[in-house]
Amino acid sequence: MESAAPTSAPEALPANAVLVHIGPHKTGTTTLQGAFHASRAALAKHGVRYAGLGRHPMLAVLALTETPGRRGDPPPSRELWDELVAEVHAAADQRVVVSSEFFADGTPEVVEQVLDDLGRDRVHVVVTLRPLARILPSQWQQYVQNGLRVAWADWLDRTLAKAYNGDAFAELKPTPSFWTRHAHGDLVARWAKAVGADKVTVIVLDESDRGMLFGAFESLLGAPAGTLTPDPDLTNRSLTAGEVELVRLLNFEFQRRNWNDALYGRFVRSGVAKKLLALRQPEEDEHAITMPRWALERAADLGARAADEIRAAGVRVIGDLATLSDLPPAESPDRPPPLDPPIPASAAAIAVIGSILASRKAVWPAPKKPAPPPKPKPPKPVAPGDRKVGTMSTPALLRVIGYRCLRAVGLRQRGKA
């Protein structure tokens, strides 16, 4: 049932529950995972284990879903998922949290595998949601950081105006994962069908209450308020329009030069983009990625549709589903965003620095070496008396000439005598 207010606390899950947080992307997942990782010791005091060694068991989940991850990363081993499963089973008497937005990419077959591996009787699924208008700009720039070359205006048109036909979402190229993740009604229904509606909780973020998300998870896990604390070392800002345009232009250059994915991962994703986010603080007047009015209205319509589907699914809801269809004020005039946003000089400088730092460990493709000339065939053996000058090697020829010279000198000496 839907809660009366966003702040109402849900009942705690069973003491041995496995809370599987499936995202999707851009719904507070990074902040939440950072808090879980930073608060491991505090959670353990209340019988809660956060599964995985790092902040996010991304590679383990990608190994299960077999979906593309970050460009330039090698395919993860299935052993990583098996190790995560073993960790969950080892904590049979504790509440366990497994959080990855890449669960949202899973097909119905993958969903069934998750339930079978983690324990169908223990799993409780949590979905975090926010309005599409807040997801679209952030998701597009994330795709750009993974190699996408389609401009914002074109991608927005493809995603909102052409992908949905009234009954279903078509496969959206070149980013087919978007509606798999963000057709939120379909996402909730896919998991509810497998695990049961009574074991699915949807948390609709309250953008005006930053503590709401942590509080909801603390209640589900039976932990007191304040157990989850943000990771102080985690920064999660978005790229500005100029910064993301810089990355997009680099994507074109990588394609033109046919450089491999490993170099892209090191130089662009982990070099340029990562250093821009870590080292640069944008000026207040720099352009953000904004949406025109038609796109905001379309996103609100799709949000209303998702809210109706989630209500019909009968899952527990924390927060206000009506906010998924809120129509915020237009962030830009009703015209396409600028095709060529200015790229700040400081952003270009940091991009160069990031490339230099990345180049220290880079292995560039070796230039192709010319094919070696064919080896000469050895001459056929001939009798000594039949050998001709043209068939003799240089050392042999010199020996013959020397011998003949000496012989000639000897004959002359005898003739004089």
The 8 nearest C-alpha neighbors of each residue, nearest first, counted from 0:
[[1, 315, 316, 314, 2, 313, 310, 317],
 [2, 0, 316, 315, 317, 3, 318, 310],
 [1, 3, 317, 4, 316, 0, 318, 7],
 [2, 4, 1, 7, 5, 318, 319, 317],
 [5, 3, 6, 2, 7, 318, 319, 317],
 [318, 4, 6, 7, 317, 319, 2, 205],
 [5, 7, 4, 8, 211, 318, 317, 215],
 [6, 8, 4, 5, 9, 2, 3, 317],
 [9, 7, 218, 6, 215, 10, 214, 317],
 [10, 8, 218, 219, 11, 7, 215, 317],
 [9, 11, 219, 218, 12, 8, 221, 220],
 [12, 10, 219, 221, 220, 218, 9, 13],
 [11, 13, 219, 220, 16, 14, 10, 221],
 [14, 12, 16, 15, 11, 94, 121, 220],
 [13, 15, 94, 16, 93, 12, 92, 46],
 [16, 14, 94, 93, 92, 13, 91, 17],
 [17, 15, 121, 94, 13, 14, 122, 18],
 [18, 16, 122, 95, 121, 94, 96, 123],
 [17, 19, 96, 123, 124, 122, 95, 16],
 [20, 18, 124, 97, 98, 123, 96, 125],
 [19, 21, 98, 125, 22, 124, 126, 97],
 [22, 20, 100, 102, 103, 99, 126, 23],
 [23, 21, 100, 24, 127, 126, 20, 28],
 [22, 24, 100, 103, 21, 180, 26, 25],
 [23, 25, 100, 22, 26, 28, 180, 138],
 [26, 24, 134, 27, 28, 23, 138, 137],
 [27, 25, 28, 128, 24, 127, 129, 23],
 [26, 28, 30, 29, 25, 31, 127, 24],
 [27, 29, 31, 30, 26, 32, 22, 25],
 [30, 28, 32, 31, 27, 33, 235, 25],
 [31, 29, 33, 27, 28, 32, 34, 229],
 [30, 32, 28, 34, 33, 29, 27, 35],
 [33, 31, 35, 29, 34, 30, 54, 28],
 [32, 34, 30, 36, 230, 31, 35, 54],
 [33, 35, 229, 37, 31, 228, 230, 32],
 [36, 34, 32, 38, 33, 37, 39, 31],
 [35, 37, 54, 33, 34, 38, 39, 32],
 [36, 38, 34, 230, 35, 39, 33, 228],
 [39, 37, 35, 41, 36, 40, 227, 34],
 [40, 38, 42, 41, 36, 37, 43, 35],
 [39, 41, 43, 42, 38, 44, 37, 48],
 [40, 42, 38, 44, 43, 39, 226, 45],
 [43, 41, 47, 39, 44, 45, 40, 38],
 [42, 44, 47, 46, 40, 45, 41, 48],
 [45, 43, 42, 41, 46, 40, 47, 39],
 [46, 44, 43, 42, 47, 222, 41, 221],
 [45, 47, 43, 93, 44, 94, 42, 48],
 [48, 46, 94, 43, 42, 95, 45, 93],
 [49, 47, 95, 43, 50, 96, 94, 42],
 [48, 50, 96, 95, 97, 39, 35, 51],
 [51, 49, 97, 96, 48, 95, 87, 86],
 [50, 52, 56, 53, 83, 49, 55, 54],
 [51, 53, 50, 54, 56, 55, 36, 49],
 [54, 52, 55, 51, 56, 36, 50, 33],
 [53, 55, 36, 33, 32, 56, 52, 35],
 [54, 56, 57, 53, 32, 99, 98, 51],
 [57, 55, 51, 59, 58, 60, 53, 99],
 [56, 58, 60, 55, 59, 61, 99, 101],
 [59, 57, 61, 60, 56, 75, 62, 79],
 [58, 60, 80, 79, 62, 57, 61, 56],
 [59, 61, 63, 62, 57, 58, 64, 80],
 [62, 60, 58, 64, 63, 65, 59, 66],
 [63, 61, 77, 59, 65, 60, 75, 64],
 [62, 64, 60, 61, 65, 80, 59, 77],
 [63, 65, 61, 66, 105, 62, 109, 60],
 [66, 64, 62, 61, 63, 67, 60, 74],
 [65, 67, 64, 61, 68, 104, 62, 105],
 [68, 66, 65, 69, 61, 70, 74, 64],
 [69, 67, 66, 70, 61, 72, 74, 58],
 [68, 70, 72, 145, 71, 67, 264, 268],
 [69, 71, 145, 72, 264, 260, 68, 263],
 [70, 72, 261, 264, 260, 263, 69, 73],
 [71, 73, 70, 69, 74, 261, 264, 68],
 [72, 74, 75, 71, 261, 70, 69, 68],
 [75, 73, 72, 76, 62, 68, 67, 61],
 [76, 74, 62, 58, 73, 77, 61, 59],
 [75, 77, 78, 79, 62, 74, 59, 80],
 [76, 78, 62, 79, 80, 81, 75, 63],
 [77, 79, 81, 76, 80, 82, 59, 62],
 [80, 78, 59, 82, 77, 81, 76, 83],
 [81, 79, 59, 83, 82, 78, 77, 84],
 [80, 82, 78, 84, 79, 83, 85, 77],
 [83, 81, 85, 79, 80, 84, 78, 86],
 [84, 82, 80, 86, 85, 81, 51, 79],
 [85, 83, 81, 87, 86, 82, 117, 80],
 [84, 86, 82, 88, 83, 87, 89, 81],
 [85, 87, 89, 83, 84, 88, 82, 90],
 [88, 86, 84, 90, 85, 89, 83, 95],
 [87, 89, 85, 91, 90, 86, 84, 117],
 [88, 90, 86, 87, 91, 85, 92, 84],
 [91, 89, 88, 87, 93, 92, 86, 95],
 [90, 92, 88, 89, 93, 15, 87, 94],
 [91, 93, 15, 90, 14, 94, 46, 89],
 [94, 92, 15, 90, 46, 91, 47, 14],
 [93, 95, 15, 47, 16, 14, 17, 48],
 [94, 96, 17, 48, 47, 49, 18, 93],
 [95, 97, 18, 49, 17, 50, 19, 48],
 [98, 96, 19, 50, 20, 18, 49, 95],
 [97, 99, 20, 19, 21, 96, 32, 55],
 [100, 98, 101, 21, 102, 57, 20, 22],
 [99, 101, 22, 23, 21, 24, 102, 103],
 [100, 102, 103, 99, 104, 60, 61, 21],
 [101, 103, 21, 100, 104, 105, 99, 60],
 [102, 104, 101, 180, 105, 21, 23, 100],
 [105, 103, 102, 101, 180, 179, 106, 176],
 [104, 106, 109, 103, 102, 64, 110, 107],
 [105, 107, 109, 108, 110, 104, 64, 189],
 [108, 106, 110, 109, 111, 105, 189, 190],
 [107, 109, 111, 106, 110, 112, 105, 113],
 [110, 108, 112, 106, 105, 111, 107, 64],
 [111, 109, 107, 113, 112, 108, 105, 106],
 [110, 112, 114, 108, 109, 113, 115, 107],
 [113, 111, 109, 115, 110, 114, 116, 108],
 [114, 112, 110, 116, 111, 115, 117, 109],
 [113, 115, 119, 111, 112, 117, 118, 116],
 [114, 116, 112, 118, 113, 119, 117, 111],
 [115, 117, 113, 114, 118, 112, 84, 119],
 [118, 116, 114, 115, 113, 84, 119, 87],
 [119, 117, 121, 115, 120, 114, 116, 122],
 [118, 120, 114, 121, 122, 115, 117, 194],
 [119, 121, 118, 122, 114, 16, 123, 194],
 [122, 120, 16, 118, 17, 119, 123, 15],
 [123, 121, 17, 119, 18, 120, 16, 118],
 [122, 124, 198, 18, 199, 17, 19, 121],
 [125, 123, 199, 19, 18, 20, 198, 200],
 [124, 126, 20, 200, 201, 199, 19, 21],
 [127, 125, 201, 22, 21, 20, 202, 200],
 [128, 126, 202, 22, 201, 26, 203, 125],
 [129, 127, 203, 26, 204, 202, 126, 130],
 [128, 130, 204, 203, 26, 323, 131, 133],
 [131, 129, 323, 132, 133, 302, 324, 134],
 [132, 130, 134, 133, 298, 135, 129, 302],
 [133, 131, 130, 134, 135, 298, 295, 299],
 [134, 132, 131, 130, 135, 136, 129, 137],
 [133, 135, 131, 137, 132, 25, 136, 138],
 [134, 136, 138, 137, 132, 133, 131, 139],
 [137, 135, 139, 138, 134, 288, 140, 133],
 [136, 138, 140, 139, 134, 135, 141, 237],
 [137, 139, 141, 135, 140, 136, 134, 142],
 [140, 138, 142, 136, 141, 137, 135, 143],
 [139, 141, 143, 142, 137, 138, 144, 136],
 [142, 140, 138, 144, 139, 143, 137, 145],
 [141, 143, 145, 139, 140, 144, 147, 138],
 [144, 142, 147, 140, 146, 145, 141, 247],
 [145, 143, 141, 142, 146, 268, 140, 246],
 [144, 146, 142, 143, 70, 147, 69, 141],
 [145, 147, 143, 250, 144, 148, 142, 70],
 [148, 146, 143, 142, 149, 145, 247, 250],
 [147, 149, 247, 250, 150, 146, 251, 143],
 [150, 148, 147, 154, 153, 151, 143, 247],
 [151, 149, 153, 152, 154, 148, 338, 247],
 [152, 150, 154, 153, 155, 149, 139, 336],
 [151, 153, 155, 154, 150, 335, 156, 336],
 [154, 152, 156, 150, 155, 151, 157, 149],
 [153, 155, 157, 151, 156, 152, 158, 149],
 [156, 154, 158, 152, 153, 157, 159, 151],
 [155, 157, 153, 160, 154, 158, 159, 152],
 [156, 158, 161, 154, 155, 160, 159, 162],
 [159, 157, 155, 162, 156, 154, 160, 161],
 [160, 158, 156, 157, 161, 155, 162, 297],
 [159, 161, 156, 157, 158, 162, 163, 155],
 [160, 162, 157, 163, 159, 158, 156, 164],
 [161, 163, 169, 158, 168, 171, 159, 160],
 [164, 162, 168, 165, 161, 167, 169, 159],
 [165, 163, 166, 167, 162, 168, 161, 169],
 [166, 164, 163, 167, 168, 162, 301, 169],
 [167, 165, 164, 168, 163, 169, 162, 304],
 [166, 168, 163, 164, 165, 169, 162, 182],
 [169, 167, 163, 162, 178, 170, 164, 166],
 [168, 170, 162, 171, 163, 167, 164, 178],
 [171, 169, 175, 172, 168, 162, 178, 176],
 [170, 172, 175, 174, 169, 162, 173, 158],
 [173, 171, 174, 175, 170, 157, 176, 158],
 [172, 174, 175, 171, 147, 149, 170, 176],
 [175, 173, 172, 176, 171, 177, 142, 170],
 [176, 174, 171, 170, 172, 177, 173, 178],
 [175, 177, 179, 174, 178, 180, 104, 171],
 [178, 176, 180, 179, 175, 181, 174, 171],
 [177, 179, 181, 182, 180, 176, 168, 175],
 [180, 178, 176, 177, 181, 104, 182, 103],
 [181, 179, 178, 103, 177, 23, 104, 182],
 [180, 182, 178, 183, 177, 179, 23, 186],
 [183, 181, 178, 185, 184, 180, 186, 179],
 [182, 184, 186, 181, 185, 305, 187, 180],
 [183, 185, 305, 308, 187, 186, 309, 182],
 [184, 186, 188, 183, 182, 187, 189, 305],
 [187, 185, 183, 189, 184, 188, 182, 190],
 [188, 186, 184, 189, 190, 185, 191, 183],
 [187, 189, 191, 185, 186, 190, 192, 184],
 [190, 188, 186, 187, 192, 191, 185, 107],
 [189, 191, 193, 192, 187, 188, 194, 186],
 [192, 190, 196, 195, 188, 194, 193, 189],
 [191, 193, 190, 189, 195, 188, 194, 196],
 [194, 192, 190, 191, 195, 111, 189, 110],
 [193, 195, 191, 192, 190, 198, 196, 119],
 [196, 194, 191, 197, 198, 192, 193, 199],
 [195, 197, 191, 314, 198, 199, 313, 312],
 [198, 196, 195, 199, 314, 315, 313, 191],
 [197, 199, 123, 196, 195, 124, 194, 200],
 [200, 198, 124, 196, 314, 197, 125, 123],
 [201, 199, 315, 125, 316, 314, 126, 124],
 [200, 202, 316, 126, 125, 127, 317, 315],
 [201, 203, 317, 127, 316, 318, 126, 204],
 [204, 202, 128, 318, 129, 127, 319, 317],
 [203, 205, 129, 206, 128, 202, 212, 318],
 [204, 206, 208, 207, 203, 211, 5, 318],
 [205, 207, 208, 204, 209, 129, 211, 203],
 [206, 208, 205, 209, 204, 211, 210, 5],
 [209, 207, 205, 210, 211, 206, 204, 212],
 [210, 208, 211, 207, 206, 212, 205, 213],
 [209, 211, 208, 213, 212, 214, 215, 205],
 [210, 212, 214, 208, 209, 213, 215, 205],
 [213, 211, 215, 214, 210, 204, 216, 209],
 [212, 214, 216, 215, 210, 211, 217, 227],
 [215, 213, 217, 211, 212, 216, 210, 218],
 [214, 216, 218, 212, 217, 213, 211, 219],
 [217, 215, 219, 213, 218, 214, 220, 212],
 [216, 218, 222, 214, 220, 215, 219, 221],
 [217, 219, 221, 215, 216, 220, 11, 9],
 [220, 218, 11, 216, 12, 217, 221, 10],
 [221, 219, 217, 218, 222, 11, 12, 216],
 [220, 222, 11, 218, 219, 217, 223, 12],
 [221, 223, 217, 220, 45, 218, 226, 224],
 [224, 222, 226, 225, 217, 221, 218, 45],
 [223, 225, 226, 214, 217, 222, 227, 218],
 [224, 226, 227, 223, 228, 214, 217, 213],
 [225, 227, 224, 223, 41, 228, 222, 42],
 [228, 226, 225, 34, 38, 213, 35, 229],
 [227, 229, 34, 226, 38, 230, 225, 37],
 [230, 228, 34, 231, 33, 227, 30, 37],
 [229, 231, 33, 34, 233, 232, 37, 228],
 [232, 230, 233, 229, 234, 37, 228, 33],
 [233, 231, 230, 234, 229, 33, 37, 235],
 [234, 232, 230, 231, 235, 33, 30, 229],
 [235, 233, 236, 232, 277, 276, 231, 230],
 [234, 236, 233, 237, 29, 30, 276, 277],
 [235, 237, 234, 238, 276, 277, 239, 280],
 [238, 236, 239, 235, 137, 276, 140, 287],
 [237, 239, 242, 243, 240, 236, 276, 140],
 [240, 238, 287, 242, 241, 286, 243, 288],
 [239, 241, 288, 287, 243, 242, 286, 244],
 [242, 240, 342, 244, 340, 341, 239, 243],
 [243, 241, 239, 245, 244, 240, 238, 342],
 [242, 244, 246, 245, 240, 241, 238, 247],
 [245, 243, 247, 241, 242, 246, 240, 248],
 [244, 246, 242, 248, 243, 247, 241, 249],
 [247, 245, 243, 249, 244, 248, 250, 242],
 [246, 248, 244, 250, 249, 245, 148, 143],
 [249, 247, 251, 250, 245, 246, 244, 252],
 [248, 250, 252, 246, 251, 247, 253, 245],
 [251, 249, 247, 253, 248, 252, 146, 148],
 [252, 250, 254, 248, 249, 253, 255, 148],
 [253, 251, 249, 255, 254, 250, 256, 248],
 [254, 252, 250, 256, 258, 251, 255, 257],
 [253, 255, 257, 251, 252, 256, 250, 258],
 [256, 254, 252, 257, 253, 251, 258, 250],
 [255, 257, 253, 254, 258, 252, 251, 259],
 [256, 258, 254, 255, 253, 259, 252, 260],
 [259, 257, 253, 256, 254, 262, 260, 263],
 [258, 260, 261, 262, 257, 263, 71, 253],
 [261, 259, 71, 263, 262, 70, 264, 258],
 [260, 262, 71, 264, 263, 259, 265, 72],
 [263, 261, 265, 260, 264, 259, 266, 258],
 [264, 262, 260, 267, 266, 261, 265, 71],
 [263, 265, 71, 268, 261, 262, 70, 266],
 [264, 266, 269, 262, 263, 270, 357, 267],
 [267, 265, 270, 263, 354, 357, 262, 264],
 [268, 266, 271, 270, 263, 269, 264, 272],
 [267, 269, 264, 272, 270, 144, 266, 265],
 [270, 268, 265, 273, 267, 264, 266, 272],
 [269, 271, 266, 353, 267, 354, 357, 273],
 [270, 272, 350, 267, 353, 274, 273, 354],
 [273, 271, 275, 268, 274, 267, 270, 269],
 [272, 274, 269, 276, 275, 270, 271, 277],
 [275, 273, 277, 276, 271, 278, 272, 353],
 [276, 274, 272, 279, 273, 277, 278, 271],
 [277, 275, 273, 274, 278, 279, 272, 236],
 [276, 278, 274, 275, 279, 273, 234, 280],
 [279, 277, 274, 275, 276, 280, 349, 273],
 [278, 280, 275, 276, 277, 281, 346, 274],
 [279, 281, 282, 278, 276, 277, 275, 283],
 [282, 280, 279, 283, 285, 239, 284, 346],
 [281, 283, 284, 285, 280, 286, 279, 343],
 [282, 284, 285, 281, 286, 280, 287, 239],
 [283, 285, 282, 286, 281, 287, 239, 343],
 [286, 284, 282, 283, 287, 281, 239, 241],
 [287, 285, 240, 239, 284, 288, 241, 340],
 [286, 288, 239, 240, 289, 285, 238, 241],
 [289, 287, 240, 136, 239, 286, 290, 336],
 [290, 288, 330, 287, 331, 291, 136, 336],
 [289, 291, 330, 294, 331, 295, 292, 329],
 [292, 290, 333, 331, 294, 293, 332, 334],
 [291, 293, 295, 329, 333, 294, 296, 290],
 [294, 292, 296, 295, 291, 297, 333, 290],
 [295, 293, 297, 296, 292, 291, 298, 290],
 [294, 296, 292, 298, 297, 293, 132, 299],
 [297, 295, 299, 293, 294, 298, 292, 300],
 [296, 298, 294, 300, 299, 295, 293, 301],
 [297, 299, 295, 301, 300, 296, 131, 132],
 [298, 300, 324, 302, 296, 297, 301, 326],
 [301, 299, 297, 303, 302, 298, 296, 324],
 [300, 302, 304, 298, 303, 299, 305, 297],
 [301, 303, 324, 323, 299, 305, 304, 300],
 [304, 302, 324, 306, 300, 305, 301, 299],
 [303, 305, 301, 307, 302, 306, 300, 308],
 [306, 304, 184, 302, 308, 303, 307, 183],
 [305, 307, 303, 309, 308, 304, 320, 302],
 [308, 306, 310, 304, 305, 309, 311, 303],
 [309, 307, 311, 305, 184, 306, 310, 312],
 [308, 310, 312, 306, 311, 184, 307, 305],
 [311, 309, 307, 312, 308, 313, 306, 314],
 [310, 312, 308, 309, 313, 307, 314, 306],
 [313, 311, 309, 310, 314, 308, 188, 196],
 [314, 312, 311, 310, 196, 0, 315, 309],
 [315, 313, 196, 199, 312, 197, 200, 0],
 [316, 314, 200, 0, 1, 201, 199, 313],
 [317, 315, 1, 201, 200, 202, 2, 0],
 [318, 316, 202, 2, 5, 201, 203, 1],
 [5, 319, 317, 203, 4, 202, 316, 2],
 [318, 320, 321, 322, 5, 203, 4, 317],
 [319, 321, 322, 306, 323, 203, 318, 316],
 [320, 322, 319, 323, 324, 306, 325, 303],
 [323, 321, 325, 324, 320, 319, 130, 129],
 [322, 324, 130, 302, 321, 320, 325, 129],
 [325, 323, 299, 302, 303, 322, 321, 326],
 [326, 324, 322, 323, 299, 327, 321, 130],
 [325, 327, 299, 324, 295, 296, 328, 298],
 [328, 326, 325, 329, 295, 330, 132, 299],
 [327, 329, 330, 326, 292, 295, 331, 325],
 [330, 328, 292, 331, 291, 327, 332, 290],
 [329, 331, 289, 290, 328, 291, 332, 292],
 [330, 332, 291, 329, 289, 290, 333, 292],
 [333, 331, 334, 291, 329, 292, 330, 335],
 [334, 332, 291, 292, 331, 335, 293, 329],
 [333, 335, 332, 291, 336, 331, 292, 337],
 [334, 336, 152, 337, 291, 333, 338, 332],
 [335, 337, 338, 152, 334, 289, 291, 290],
 [338, 336, 339, 340, 335, 152, 334, 240],
 [337, 339, 336, 340, 150, 152, 335, 151],
 [338, 340, 337, 341, 244, 241, 342, 336],
 [341, 339, 241, 337, 338, 240, 342, 244],
 [342, 340, 241, 343, 339, 240, 244, 286],
 [341, 343, 241, 242, 340, 344, 245, 346],
 [344, 342, 346, 345, 341, 347, 241, 242],
 [343, 345, 347, 346, 348, 342, 349, 341],
 [344, 346, 348, 343, 347, 349, 279, 350],
 [347, 345, 349, 343, 344, 348, 350, 242],
 [346, 348, 350, 344, 345, 349, 351, 343],
 [349, 347, 345, 351, 350, 346, 344, 352],
 [348, 350, 352, 346, 351, 347, 353, 345],
 [351, 349, 271, 347, 353, 348, 352, 346],
 [350, 352, 354, 348, 349, 353, 355, 347],
 [353, 351, 349, 355, 354, 350, 356, 348],
 [352, 354, 270, 271, 350, 356, 351, 355],
 [353, 355, 357, 351, 352, 266, 270, 356],
 [356, 354, 352, 358, 357, 353, 351, 359],
 [355, 357, 353, 354, 358, 359, 352, 270],
 [356, 358, 354, 355, 359, 270, 266, 265],
 [359, 357, 361, 355, 360, 356, 354, 266],
 [360, 358, 357, 361, 356, 355, 362, 354],
 [361, 359, 358, 357, 362, 356, 265, 363],
 [360, 362, 358, 359, 363, 357, 262, 265],
 [361, 363, 364, 360, 262, 358, 365, 359],
 [364, 362, 361, 365, 262, 258, 366, 259],
 [363, 365, 366, 362, 258, 259, 367, 262],
 [364, 366, 363, 367, 362, 368, 258, 361],
 [367, 365, 368, 364, 363, 369, 362, 370],
 [366, 368, 365, 369, 364, 370, 371, 363],
 [367, 369, 366, 370, 371, 365, 364, 372],
 [370, 368, 371, 367, 372, 366, 373, 365],
 [369, 371, 368, 372, 373, 367, 374, 366],
 [372, 370, 369, 373, 368, 374, 375, 367],
 [373, 371, 374, 370, 369, 375, 368, 376],
 [374, 372, 375, 371, 370, 376, 369, 377],
 [373, 375, 372, 376, 371, 377, 370, 378],
 [376, 374, 377, 373, 378, 372, 371, 379],
 [375, 377, 378, 374, 373, 379, 380, 372],
 [376, 378, 375, 379, 380, 374, 390, 392],
 [379, 377, 380, 376, 390, 381, 375, 391],
 [378, 380, 381, 377, 376, 390, 382, 386],
 [381, 379, 378, 382, 377, 383, 386, 385],
 [382, 380, 383, 385, 379, 386, 384, 378],
 [381, 383, 385, 384, 386, 380, 379, 387],
 [384, 382, 385, 386, 381, 387, 380, 391],
 [383, 385, 382, 386, 381, 387, 388, 380],
 [386, 384, 382, 383, 381, 387, 388, 390],
 [385, 387, 383, 384, 381, 382, 390, 388],
 [388, 386, 389, 390, 385, 391, 384, 383],
 [387, 389, 391, 390, 386, 396, 392, 395],
 [390, 388, 387, 391, 392, 386, 396, 393],
 [389, 391, 388, 387, 386, 392, 378, 396],
 [392, 390, 388, 389, 396, 395, 393, 387],
 [391, 393, 395, 394, 396, 390, 389, 388],
 [392, 394, 396, 395, 397, 391, 398, 388],
 [395, 393, 397, 396, 392, 398, 391, 399],
 [396, 394, 398, 392, 397, 393, 391, 399],
 [395, 397, 393, 399, 394, 398, 391, 392],
 [398, 396, 400, 394, 399, 395, 401, 393],
 [397, 399, 401, 395, 396, 400, 402, 394],
 [398, 400, 402, 396, 397, 401, 403, 395],
 [401, 399, 397, 403, 402, 398, 404, 396],
 [402, 400, 404, 398, 403, 399, 397, 405],
 [401, 403, 399, 405, 400, 404, 398, 406],
 [402, 404, 406, 400, 401, 405, 407, 399],
 [405, 403, 407, 401, 406, 402, 400, 408],
 [406, 404, 408, 402, 407, 403, 409, 401],
 [405, 407, 403, 409, 404, 408, 402, 410],
 [406, 408, 404, 410, 409, 405, 403, 411],
 [409, 407, 405, 411, 406, 410, 404, 412],
 [410, 408, 406, 412, 407, 411, 405, 413],
 [409, 411, 407, 413, 412, 408, 406, 414],
 [412, 410, 414, 408, 413, 409, 415, 407],
 [411, 413, 409, 415, 414, 410, 408, 416],
 [412, 414, 416, 410, 411, 415, 409, 408],
 [413, 415, 411, 416, 412, 410, 409, 408],
 [416, 414, 412, 413, 411, 410, 409, 408],
 [415, 413, 414, 412, 411, 410, 409, 408]]
